[in-house]
């Protein structure tokens, strides 16, 4: 398996954490609950994805959204995909629709952007080399950003603060917003309520540390992450992942997952 990470151009860096490309063995890590959006472009065989409610063949171009469900991916051929990992809450700057309608689902690119704005996706999928693929993606994203960039920067600040652990009750005053406006704009722009986002962010931060550190003894990190005790974390883990932490935190899962070390100013 080969995984390459690419830093976005300076104009896109405030909105996009990284690009990454995975090629090689026919394996497909589980997509766990989390806060962010990720554009996925499969230039090799697309995966199947399933949860307790759905079993679908993924399209070649789709967006993973903030989710409280765990998706099991299955590869049926050679693996090759290019991914755009957006910073938390930043995807709203690249589309016209309310993000809320795409929450907790896999959004096909054609549902998010009309046909006149998806040519760059096909160019990226058909590209023969990584630099050509990156160039096509960046051209498309820059065009979308110029068209759809939102001006309410206070909402981006609200997302960053919640992800970092700021209590919800003090957030409106910190970003100079009313509680009602914050709730409405947050759901439209991020896809979930601030409370749900806070809960997913706590889980994501904790599990990322466990997976990157390959740590099976999870209790110290769970307590440091804001969980009351072992029972609290285990119950939340089972609700979101579908199995216990003891069952999931294994060498096999440590070797293949969607987590990366955080970059500076990450969300």
QUINORTA-V898812 format. One record per backbone hydrogen bond with DSSP energy under -1.0 kcal/mol. CO is the residue of the C=O (numbers start at 1). NH is the residue of the N-H. E is the energy in kcal/mol with one decimal. If there is no record, write none. Layout:
co:nh:e
CO:NH:E
CO:NH:E
This chain:
co:nh:e
2:23:-2.6
4:21:-2.6
6:19:-2.7
9:12:-1.1
9:13:-1.4
12:15:-1.9
12:16:-2.2
15:87:-2.7
18:85:-2.6
19:6:-2.8
20:83:-3.1
21:4:-2.6
22:81:-2.1
23:2:-3.5
24:79:-1.5
25:27:-2.3
31:71:-3.1
34:67:-2.2
37:86:-1.8
38:64:-3.0
39:84:-2.6
40:62:-1.9
41:82:-2.7
47:58:-2.5
48:74:-2.4
49:56:-2.9
50:72:-3.2
54:51:-2.4
56:49:-2.8
60:42:-2.8
61:109:-2.0
62:40:-3.1
63:107:-2.7
64:38:-1.9
66:104:-2.7
67:34:-1.4
71:31:-3.0
72:50:-1.9
74:48:-2.3
78:45:-1.0
79:24:-1.9
80:43:-1.4
80:44:-1.9
81:22:-2.3
82:41:-2.6
83:20:-2.1
84:39:-2.3
85:17:-2.4
85:18:-1.2
87:90:-2.6
90:93:-1.8
91:94:-2.3
98:101:-1.2
99:102:-2.0
100:103:-1.1
107:63:-2.7
108:111:-2.0
109:113:-2.9
114:117:-2.6
115:118:-1.2
118:122:-1.3
119:123:-2.1
120:124:-2.1
121:125:-2.3
122:126:-2.3
129:133:-1.8
130:134:-2.7
131:135:-2.3
132:136:-1.9
133:137:-2.2
134:138:-2.8
135:139:-2.1
136:140:-2.0
137:141:-2.7
138:142:-2.5
139:143:-1.7
140:144:-2.1
141:145:-2.8
142:146:-2.1
143:147:-1.4
144:148:-2.9
145:149:-1.9
151:153:-2.0
152:155:-1.7
153:157:-1.9
154:158:-2.0
155:159:-2.2
156:160:-2.2
157:161:-2.4
158:162:-2.4
159:163:-2.5
160:164:-1.8
161:166:-2.7
162:165:-1.4
167:170:-1.0
170:174:-1.3
171:175:-1.8
172:177:-2.8
178:182:-2.5
179:183:-2.2
180:184:-2.3
181:185:-2.8
182:186:-2.4
183:187:-2.1
184:188:-2.0
185:189:-2.6
186:190:-2.8
188:99:-2.7
193:197:-2.7
194:198:-2.6
195:199:-1.9
196:200:-2.6
197:201:-2.8
198:202:-2.1
199:203:-1.9
200:204:-2.9
201:205:-2.8
202:206:-2.0
203:207:-2.8
204:208:-2.5
205:209:-1.7
206:210:-1.9
207:211:-2.9
208:212:-2.7
209:213:-1.8
210:215:-2.4
216:218:-1.5
218:222:-2.3
219:223:-2.6
220:224:-2.2
221:225:-1.6
222:227:-2.3
223:226:-1.2
229:233:-1.9
230:234:-2.8
231:235:-2.4
232:236:-2.0
233:237:-2.9
234:238:-2.5
235:239:-2.1
236:240:-2.2
237:241:-3.1
238:242:-1.1
244:248:-1.8
245:249:-2.8
248:250:-2.3
250:254:-2.2
251:255:-1.5
263:266:-1.6
